Amino acid sequence: MAEPAKKAAQQVAQQTEDRLEHLADTVREKFDKVTGESFRDRITDGRFIDQVDHGVDQGRAETRPKQD
């Protein structure tokens, strides 16, 4: 790749990364506003780590044929 094209590609990549970071910040702010910051605090505190999600797995187990 020629140097000017490489620099242009790097510039576009940097602009895209900056836009995505800004978008992520905006989404976090709106999510915190809607949930009152409580849900994200629970996740970061690790309150859901010990919980096991049986919903999908249990449903799959029920649909499997029983073996004798």
C-alpha positions as CSV (number, residue, x, y, z in Angstrom):
1,M,0.0,0.0,0.0
2,A,1.4,3.4,-0.9
3,E,2.3,5.7,2.0
4,P,-0.5,8.3,1.4
5,A,-3.1,5.6,1.2
6,K,-1.8,3.9,4.3
7,K,-1.9,7.2,6.3
8,A,-5.5,7.8,5.0
9,A,-6.5,4.4,6.1
10,Q,-5.0,4.9,9.5
11,Q,-6.8,8.2,9.8
12,V,-10.1,6.7,8.9
13,A,-9.5,3.9,11.4
14,Q,-8.7,6.4,14.1
15,Q,-11.8,8.5,13.3
16,T,-13.9,5.3,13.4
17,E,-12.5,4.3,16.8
18,D,-13.1,7.8,18.2
19,R,-16.7,7.7,17.0
20,L,-17.3,4.2,18.5
21,E,-15.8,5.3,21.8
22,H,-18.1,8.4,21.8
23,L,-21.1,6.1,20.9
24,A,-20.3,3.7,23.8
25,D,-20.1,6.6,26.2
26,T,-23.4,7.9,25.0
27,V,-25.1,4.5,25.3
28,R,-23.7,4.1,28.8
29,E,-25.0,7.5,29.9
30,K,-28.5,6.8,28.5
31,F,-28.5,3.3,30.0
32,D,-27.6,4.6,33.4
33,K,-30.2,7.3,33.1
34,V,-32.9,4.7,32.3
35,T,-31.8,2.2,34.9
36,G,-30.8,4.7,37.6
37,E,-27.3,3.4,37.5
38,S,-28.4,0.5,39.7
39,F,-28.2,-2.3,37.2
40,R,-24.6,-1.5,36.0
41,D,-23.5,-1.1,39.6
42,R,-24.8,-4.6,40.4
43,I,-22.9,-6.1,37.4
44,T,-19.7,-4.4,38.3
45,D,-20.1,-5.4,41.9
46,G,-20.3,-9.0,40.8
47,R,-23.7,-9.7,42.1
48,F,-24.7,-11.9,39.2
49,I,-21.6,-14.1,39.2
50,D,-23.0,-16.9,41.4
51,Q,-26.3,-17.1,39.7
52,V,-26.8,-20.0,37.3
53,D,-29.0,-19.5,34.4
54,H,-31.1,-22.7,34.1
55,G,-33.7,-21.3,31.8
56,V,-32.2,-22.3,28.4
57,D,-30.4,-25.4,29.6
58,Q,-33.4,-26.7,31.4
59,G,-35.5,-26.2,28.3
60,R,-33.0,-28.1,26.3
61,A,-32.9,-30.9,28.8
62,E,-36.6,-31.3,28.7
63,T,-36.7,-31.6,24.9
64,R,-34.0,-34.3,24.7
65,P,-35.3,-37.9,24.5
66,K,-34.8,-39.8,27.7
67,Q,-32.4,-42.6,27.5
68,D,-32.9,-45.8,29.4
